[in-house]
Amino acid sequence: MSFRDTLHDLRIEMLRRLTVVGLVSAALAAYSTFFADDFPTLLFLLLASTALSLALLRSQLPQHLNRVRYGLLLLAHLCLFGAMRLTGAPWLPFFGVALVLVSGMTTTYLHWLSALSIFIAGALIYGVSYPLLALAATLALTVTVMQTSVASLYTALTWYSTMQKRADHLLDETRQRQAELAQTVKSLEIAYQNLRRTQQQLVYAQQQADEARRLKERFAANISHELRTPLNLILGFSEIMVMTPEVYGELRLPPKLNRDLYQIYSSSRHLLALIDDVLDLSQVELSGFALNLERTDLNAFIDDTAELLHNLFRDGKLQFVLHCAADLPQMEIDRTRIRQVLLNLLGNAHRFTERGSVTLSVYARGQEVVFSVADTGRGIPADKLTQIFDEFYQVDYSLSRSHGGAGLGLAISKRFVERHGGRIDVVSQEGVGSTFTFTLPVRSLSGSSAAGGNEPQADASVLVLERDPLVTALIRRHLLPYKVVPLRDVAELEAVVEQHQPRLLIDNTRPAPSVTEPSLSLPTIHCSLPSATWMVNALQVKGYLAKPFTTQQLIEHIQQVGAVQSILIVDDDRGLVQLVQRSLETLPQPYTVYRAYDGQQALDIIHEQQPDLLLLDLAMPEMDGFAVMEALRTSPETAELPVILLTATRYIQDEAEQYGGLYLNRPGGLRPAEVLRCLRALVEQMAP
């Protein structure tokens, strides 16, 4: 039961009792005046009508709570003011203390108004000769006591509601655990009775686990792709503002604004790299994620990262101190992941440090580089230090709730550092602060031994026959340190082989292999990774732009179409339509641009004025891009209309999961030892 529901029930019960008390009191007062020696007619009528009105108000509970409580307060005050006016008894204004208490119990703020009205009525009726100061002091004390009581009542109700919810949650969880326990016991009894049936259940459980894994991967991929739509707007507009500001006219932006725009552009590119990591994790196991190692000047890398961190500390509450040695060595690191480690550690230090400073120190020590983040915050208890790197663990749950975080940052950082061959630890003292330190080895990580004992050379290359740049980038990240050379057309194969002398060719295709060149002495691996090229070929369109895309990518696709004068942009996201139009305005050639925000509107525009090119989003409400394509291809007038797809969702994942596989073709065959090494590598990758 929520706080409001509890307060509602409490007020209903209180009003029931107050109306009964008021009704009895008014009736007794009327009865006593009826037998008085000097019968006060007006006072009797006032008390009798008050009693009848209270009875009428009580009959309307609980349906009309507000009507009853405000009516009760108004009636009580009118009755009091009337009695004061008719009798002139000096003690009657002090009876208003009871009305102030009733007002505080039945409403939130009206006890202030009740006290004020009683004081004003007393001053008007009794005049200045009445002890108004005593009346004011009494009413003020009553209001103060009532305010404190109401606050305590609300606190108690809040606590009661919270504990009630927690009790309900624990009860539901207990029932669920009891049901699971009963199911487990039943399963064990069945296992003891029938071993074959148990084996069948294990097979079924494996199928369920595979389905759950596929759902997890699909969920991660969909979320990541949906993030690409708003990221496309941030990255696209910031790129235009930074690279081609002249599209907005004659403007001279302040240097600070230019630097801030560049930070937005740089941070959005960093966010895009993180989303690519999520896409990778949706297709491979977490324990086997690949590093995108790059030769990095650490001093320049720290300077770029510090620019992002200064924005974090710009509120001035904490001092950010950077100590970076001037002679740091060059290293091979995954810049995105190491930058994420620094952002996680410094973000935690900023959140949990209320005053003082946060210091980042970077220096070389022997054959490793040390990164240290020290703060002057609360510190971590000694008994918690061994658990802070566990997933979803939080030292202080209430503190974490107030400062944000889910307990994943340190766990992810530990994995990233250890994947680089480094280590991370923490030293902390409560009330003094914490120091997180991680190290990275200076040695080249790309020189580690590969499977089978062969160490790839720095210039060893692999050809990838694939038109989708996202698939090529995925393969490149997982084949480091090999040099991955993209190949868009098989006609270019001989020239590229002669230039790069690759070890082998990777042909990413649908399940039926498309490249068989017996005249080439080049091993070929045919595989089926989800590729946008399949969708392009299936829908017979000119190209595919995955969000977020750059202005240069848009230009290249338009140039591949040929002579284009008019373009129709179709997307339900108005911001993306505006971005594409603004990107087109940066080009020297003017285009006539039409806009449509759903499929039917696009078809209407095409029938009225057919453009030279259609930029079409597939995921739209009501009439999606597939329905638009079907309508265009069934009409002779629009069957040849060039189309470039704009979408952040892949529609070929299911087909790849159903038919994907590997096929190795090597001219001259494989020796038995080579076959055995390949078999061993494949067996190690297969789940039991």
C-alpha positions, 0 to 999 in steps of 0.5 A: 500500500502506498503512502497516499493510500495509507493517508487516505484511509487514515483520514477517512477513519478520522473523519468518521470519528470526528463527525460522530464527536461533533454530532454528539457535542452539537446535539448535547449543546442544543439540548442544554440550550433548549431547557435554559431559563432564557431560551436562546433561539438563534443559538439553538437553531445554530447548534441544531443545524450544525448537528444535522449538517454533520449527520449529512456529511458523515453519510457521504463517507468514504466516497466524497472525502474532500467534500466531507473534510472541507465541509466539516472544517467550514461548518465547525468554524462557522458554528464557533464564530456564530457562538462567539457572536451570539453568546460573547463568552470569552472562553470560546476563542480558545476553543479554536485550539481544537479546530486547529488540531482538527484542521492539521489532522484532516488537511496538510496546510489549512491549520495555519489558515484556521488559526489566523481566521480564529484570531481575526474573528476574535479581534473583530467580535471582542475588540481590543479589550480582549486578551488577543496576545494570549489568544495569539500565543495559544494559537501559535503554540498549537500550530507549532505542535500540530506542524511537528505532529503532522510531520511525525505522522507523515514520516511514520506513514512513509516508513509504514508504506516502505516496510509494507512494500518490502514485506510484500516483496519478500513475501512474493520472493519467498513464494517464488523460492518455495515454488522453485524449491518444490519444482527442484525436489520434483525434478530430483524425484523424477531423475531418481526414477527415470534416468532417460527422462532426466537426459531428455530434460537436460537436452530440453534445458540446453535448448532453452539456454540456447534460446535465452542466449539468442534472446540476450544477443538480439536484445543487446544488438537491438539496444545498441542499434537503437542507440545509434539513432540519437547518436547519429544526430549528435555525431552528425550535427557536431561534425558539421558544426566543427568541420563545415560551420560555413553551412550556417552562414556568416558566423564567428563562434567564440573559441570556448564554444568551438572547443566545447563543440569539439568535445561533443564531437570527440565524446560522441565518437568515443560513445560510438566505439563503446556501442561497437563493443556492445555489438561485438559482445552480442555476437561473441562470448564476453570472456573472448572479447577482442582488443583493438590495439593501437600504437599510442603516444601516452602523453597525447592520450592522457592530454586528450582524456584530461580534456574530457575530465576537466568538463567533469570537474568544471562545477568547482566543488572539487579540484582536479590535479593531473601529474603526468610524466613527460617521458612516457613510452609509447604502448600498444593499447585499446584506447577506447577501453583504457579511456573507459577505465580512467573515466570509470575511476575518476567518475567514481572519485568525483561522485563519492568525494564531497570536498578536497581534490581528485588526483590522476598520476601517470608515470613509468616504473620499470617495464610498466606504466602506472595509472593512479587515481587518488581522492579525499573522499569517504574511503572504503571499509577494510572488510569491503576492499576484497569485494569492490571489483565484483559485479553489481557489488556496492559498498554502501547501497544507500550511498550508491542510490543517492550518487548513482551507479549499479556496481559494474564500473569497477568490475568492467575496468578490472576485466579491461586492465587484465585483458591488457596484461595488467593488474588493478588494486586499491588502497583506502582508509575511512575518512581519508580517501582511496587510491585506485592504481592499475598498471599496463605492461610496456611490452608489445601485446601483439607479439603474443603467441597464436594458437599452434605456436605461430607468431604473426608478423607485423605486416601479415595480411588477410583479405576480407571479401565483404561490402559492409564496413561494420562486418569488416571492422568486426573481423579486424578487431578480432584478428589483431594483429593481422592487417585486414584488407577489405575487398569489395569485388572479386574482380579486384582479387588478383591485383590485391593478392599480388600487392599484399601477399595475404595469408588467406581470403575470408569470404563473408557470404550467404551459406552457399560459397560464392568464390571458388578460384582454383587458379589462385594458390590462396587458402579461402575461408567462407563464413556467414557473419550477419552483413547488410550486403545480404539485405541490399542484394535481397531488396535490390537497392543501391546501398546501405548506411548504418547509423550513425553515418558521416557526411562523407559516407553519405556523399560516397553513396550518392556519387555511386548512384550517378547523376542526382538532382532531387532527393527524398528523405524518408524517416519517422525521426524528424531530427535525422531528416534534418541532419541529412538535409543539413549534410546535403547543404554542406555539399557544393552541388545543390540538391532539391530535397523532399521530406517524408516522415512515414511510408504513405507520405513518401509514396504520395510525394513520389507519385506527385514528383518522383525524385532521382534518389530515395533515402529510406529508413526501414523501421517506421510505424504503421507503413515501414520501409519494406512495405514502401519497397514492395509498393515501389517495385510493383509499380512500373513507374517506380520500379527502377527508382534508386534507393539507399537504406538508412537504418539502425536495425539489422534484419539478417541476424536470424538467417545468419544464426540458422544457416551460418557456418565455416568452409575452408578451401585450400588449393592442394589440400591440407596435410594431416598435421594441419587438419588436426590443428584446425580440428583442435581449434574448432573443438575448443570453440564448440560448447558442450 
